[in-house]
Amino acid sequence: MPLAAHSALLAAAVAIVAAVSLLVPPPFRFSFPWTPRDHRFADMVLTSATIYTADPARPFADAMAVRDGRVLRIGTYQSVKELKGRHTRELNLSGNVVLPGFIDSHVHFIEGGLQLARVPLRGVRSKDDFIARVKEAVTVISQLNKSGSSLRVMLFLVLAFAKALYQYFLDLLSEQISILGSGFSEEVGTTMFGEVTSLLLLGWMIYHLKILYVWLSRMDGHMGVANSLAMKIAGIDKNTNDPIGGTIMRTTKGEPTGLLVDTAMKLIFDVIQKVSNRERKEALLRASRHALMRGVTTVVDVGSYFPGVSDEKTWQDFSDIYKWAHSMEKMIIRVCLFFPMPTWSRVSDLIDENGRSLSQWIHLGGVKAFLDGSVGSSSALFHEPYEGDPGNYGLQVTDMDTLLNRTLESDKSGLQVAIHAIGDKANDMLLDMVDMVVNLNGVKDRRFRIEHAQHLAPGAANRFGKHGLIASVQPDHLLDDATSAGNKIGSERAERSSYTFRSLLTGGAQLAFGSDWPVSDINPLQAIQTAMFRKPPGWEVPWIPAECLTLDESLKAHTISAAYACFLDHVVGSLSEGKYADFVVLPSRSWDEFSTDVPGKVLATYVSGKQAYP
Ligand SMILES: *[C@@H]1O[C@H](CO)[C@@H](O)[C@H](O)[C@H]1NC(C)=O
């Protein structure tokens, strides 16, 4: 191209750019991307707030500046206002109380998310109520199915056809199918329709019945009840033998009632509880929104692992769900993940490869193991037998040599160790084991976690301080246990050993609060009140008043101590300069109002300085 033509083109281009820039309204011209960002100023400042920081260096503040998702400065309005630039958003809270985002120290996050989409049966007290709720859920689900577009119906039919073939070979075709709760039964036979039509119809039904079969599990996950269709699909009938470690409850005539206990539940899970990846991904998103709604900005996910469940399940959650959410930028809450202890070397390799954090959202915590079961199923391990069951002291689910060896290996490779212990004997055994670990591997900042630490023998609480142990406890469980623990272990033992939060703090433990969701709901504001007042609904006096905590102690256990308990106290847990700006805004208009009447819910939740709820 000749030089002249070239420069003419160039001139034309310059003219066009100049003309366009003149057409753009003036304020916009200055914020073209190449304008260097002014780094003297904050993205947002909170003013006129009552900020509880959970930072002992400055317990309260009334203003906070946030930049790039982190706390830039916190203190008085006077000290923060110079960070207010032209583009700084100001949030005047008119006195509202602000707390650091809550940390839930013990959740089964994906399982919790799945349960949110299931029939809510918690708190059901009567058979009629039980049936009514199931019926209502069935009705809702059937209506949801009817409202699909014709395209969806087509898709159903295609999918159903494949399913139908499968079911056909399972020889279900001429069976009578009854659907519990929806109140009708249907006879489907090959004689009434042409082969293809009946397959399609049956397939269509089964596709829908997939959600119309009923499986309801007990809140502790140790027992469940299936309807007749679910039993039929799973092939359980009077000729099915009880599996080892489980019971199929039967009528006097030997017919299964639908109630399945412990390993017998596996007979159903193998067939009907195949949760798809898509459902689990949705469960994570649902769980995240649920937690944010309750003011929780970080959770410690101890996985779907309980004794008897494959170690792979937690790993699948990691690779199919968390890594997916990470790569698709779907993470909206911080998680700290614990993996089954038998797989400690995989965790160690993973950390060698990626470091301890995949991003600001996903942190690799350590390993988790079990020493005993639960009080509800009489399998927590005690020094004395269960009430009315003289031979039963509970269950030790992992032998001590294995547990010690794996703990030593995990600890040596730098992994944090968390072990489930509920009964007083299980807790004593763990405390002895930690002494051995310290003797063999030496003193270091290991933050060994005892999960639950629910019933402690006299003197046990005082042993937590010696090695700086974490007691990862769930206050809201005491609301149920206040009435039921006495039946299991006798009221005298229950009174002296249960949820000894005050004794643990006095004994030097680091207290970290959690919910064990979905066993209890995620609800830090509720847990804080429970720890302060220890009063189940309808109670006039606290259960074991000497173990009540103060508001400040309870708040710390859900914020800074919980962050310490999972090695995340350098980034979250308090509102301090340099940490993530994760916080909640409460409806309370002053500290006085807040401390005399802790509200039941948060107004808003912010993660990395951005509003995440509502
Ligand atoms: C916030 O708003 C209140 C009135 O609602 C006002 O009195 C106060 O001065 C404001 N704070 C700041 C820092 O502007």
The ligand as a Tripos MOL2 file, in Angstrom:
@<TRIPOS>MOLECULE
LIG
   14    14     1     0     0
SMALL
NO_CHARGES

@<TRIPOS>ATOM
      1 C1        -25.9470    7.9130   58.2540 C.3       1 LIG1
      2 O1        -27.3020    8.2900   58.2380 O.3       1 LIG1
      3 C2        -27.7680    8.9190   59.4140 C.3       1 LIG1
      4 C3        -29.2150    9.2370   59.2290 C.3       1 LIG1
      5 O2        -29.9350    8.0840   58.9440 O.3       1 LIG1
      6 C4        -26.9610   10.1770   59.6930 C.3       1 LIG1
      7 O3        -27.3540   10.7570   60.9130 O.3       1 LIG1
      8 C5        -25.4720    9.8470   59.7350 C.3       1 LIG1
      9 O4        -24.7190   11.0290   59.8690 O.3       1 LIG1
     10 C6        -25.0540    9.1140   58.4810 C.3       1 LIG1
     11 N1        -23.6730    8.7120   58.6090 N.am      1 LIG1
     12 C7        -22.7090    9.1170   57.7890 C.2       1 LIG1
     13 C8        -21.3440    8.6680   58.0990 C.3       1 LIG1
     14 O5        -22.9490    9.8030   56.8170 O.2       1 LIG1
@<TRIPOS>BOND
     1     1     2 1
     2     1    10 1
     3     2     3 1
     4     3     4 1
     5     3     6 1
     6     4     5 1
     7     6     7 1
     8     6     8 1
     9     8     9 1
    10     8    10 1
    11    10    11 1
    12    11    12 1
    13    12    13 1
    14    12    14 2
@<TRIPOS>SUBSTRUCTURE
     1 LIG1         1 GROUP 0 **** ****
